[in-house]
Each structure stands twice: as C-alpha cells, then as structure tokens.
Amino acid sequence: MLIHRVLAHLPCKRRPLWTAGWIVAAGWAAAFPLVSTLDTHRVWGTCASAGYLVAAAVVTLGPDEERTRATAVGAALAGAVVVPLLYLLWSGAAQSEVEVIERAGRLLTQRTTPYLDAPRSVVEVTPYLPGMALLGLPRAVLGTENPVVRVLGDARLWCAAVLLGCLWAGRSALGATPGAAGRRGRPGHRTAVAALIASPVVALPLAVSGADLPLAGLLCLALAFAARRRPVAAGLALAAACALKWTAWPAVPVAVALLAHRAGLRAAVRAGLVALAGTALAVLPGVLLSPRAMAEQVLAFPTGRGAFTTPASSPMPGRLLADLGPAGWYAAVGLLLAGGLALGISLAVRPPRDLVAAADRLALGLCLAFLLAPAGRFGYLALPVLLAVWSRLVRADGPESGSGTRTVVAGSVRTRPHGRSAITRPPVPAGGVL
C-alpha cells in the first residue's frame, strides 16, 4: 500500500504513523476472508491480518528505535509472506496464473512453443509472451513426484527469486551503501525494503500468484542500469522484461530517454537496439511456430477480444467503456493510444534526469495503460507502486543517482556534482599559459 511509501521517508520517531500503517494493512487483509471468493485470497488474508496486527503491537509497545521497527517488519513478513506462501506451496493451492506459467514451461519443452493451438477453456489460454514460460521450466523438469519436489518446482518461488534478485542487483548497480542503519532518522534500507515486500501490494501476489513480480524486478533493474550509464546491461534487462509481458514495452522509451540525457544519444541507441534484438530473439520462435495462437492469446485475449472472457475485469474506466459495446471498446483503445502518445511527447520534451524521475514517468504511463485498457484488474497497479517506492528507497540509501550537471567534452558526457562551477577551463599546453 502507499502508506509504506510515506513511512519509508518519515523520521523514525513518528511511531504512531508506523502503527497506523500496519493497522490499515491489517484491515485491508482482513477484508479478504469476508469478501473474496478465492480460497488462496482467504488464506492470505487470515494470515496477513494476524501478522500486521502483531507488527502494530510491536511498534506500539516496544522502544522507539530501529530494532523495534525491524522486529515489527519481521512479524509482518512472517504473517503476510512466509506462513501463507509455505502453506499454499505445500497444499498446492494457487491462482490460475501459476498453472498457466507451469503449463507454458511444459509445452515449451514438448513443442518449443508455450501456446496451445486450440485451447478448450480460459485456463488453457497463455496470455504471456514466451519468456514467461522459462519460469515454468522448473516444474517441467522436476515434476511432482513428492511434496518437496512439488514445492521446489512451483513457479511462485522462481517469480519471487527473480524479483528479489533484481532488486538486490539494482541496488548494487547503483552503488548504494551497504548496512541496515538508517540515515537522517530514516529507517534502514533493509527494514524499508522488507516493509515494502511485506505490504499487501507485494505480499499478496507473492503468495498466491507471482506473475507480475519478475516483470517489476526486471524493470527496476533496467532503470537502475540506465541511471548508471550502462546501456548494454539496461538493454538486456529490458529485453528480459519485454519477453515476459507486453506491458513492459513502455519501459523501453523511458530507459532510452534517461540514457540519452545521462550518457548521450549513442548509449541510448545502443540500449534500444539491445532491447529490441533481445525481445525479438525471445519472441520469434513463438511467432514462427504458432502465430495465430500467439496473436489470439497474447493480444486479443487480454484486451477482451478473444474467444474467452478474460478474468481481468475490474471496473476501471477502460473496462467500463468497453462494456458499452464496440464503440466503447474503440474509445478505450483510442484513449489508451492517446495516453501512450502523451507519454512519448513528455519524454521528448522533458526527459527524466535520474532514477526516481524515470521510475515516476514509467509508473505514470503504466497507470494510464492499466486504467484505460479494455480489460484489467486493480492488482496490476502494484507494478507502478513498486517502481515508485523502490526507486526512492535506493536513492535514500546511496549516492544520488541523478545529481550532477551534464557536460559534453570531446564527444563524451561527464557529470559534475552540483555546487561546482560549470565552467570548464581549457587544458594548459606544455609550453605555458596561452
């Protein structure tokens, strides 16, 4: 929830706000056993609400110090992530996305394409790009012969591993200072990131489905590489994200614009070419082997134009327009394209200058896409929230990725810390001062 974004930047002595944050999270989780029709959501809500209440009690009753907040976050993680995830893994209960990913991995090993030519039900539709099938390969390789192997092959574990690995790699790429102690009264990085993971925004999908978490992690990593002027690494991370879901594609122009501002046009073009080439290599086998099935399942189905009704039917503006009929559907698509055009114009007119600005721009674009798409669900909004929050956490923990003034010298781009003179003196010849 957005409350954790606020808490991560408040002085640690404001204990009532931390308590309020955990109580709000507990109330949010407690609603799932009452209103949700999914068993996985009810299990998560029961466990998570207990964990959040314990976290609120720890913060309220304990001393006002970093160790108390870390203990509270640990309690929230146990209740919202560890306990429900282990229970659901052991019982084999999961949302349909997990079954889809694991079936895609099995089909990839059997047919070299993760798409069925004639799906008989919505569960047999694969609305993801071929890269997502890689997360289902552990299930295809390990099988389900015994409970331990069944747990190790679950796609949720590998989705969570990609998310956590990317967040760690992104922080390392930014050169953030290690250590758990906070700065200027802020909570330590580990505590703040753990609170973000324990929040309902991340904990719920991590426990029950996990399909959007690898995408979020790879986008964070790509923007971190772009902020550090590493075009090839940024392009590879973008390619990996774009091979999972087409909703990652808006990240390419955002990262390219950030690189163009910070490292020059040549680096931006290099990153864009690497991203496009990598995505094409990952997607091309599916296009060649099952073009019709891929078009119907990856493009038509998520937009509500497929043979089956998509379960992503939250009452957002685009969905409400599409329900009015063909004219409403075209209106929603038109608004979606207009939003994409506005994002592109904003990148050209005012390119992002640092990691936070790029994450905010991408988060805004994704919010527009999710709100205006003919089909979608509120859970998709977790992706832009995670982008906006994580970028601020790593900035508070390490060197300012966007600080400095760009100076082009002899065809290269250099950055000078703010506060120094922007005047560059010419080099002094060996023979003396001219």
Disulfide bonds with the S-S distance in Angstrom:
none
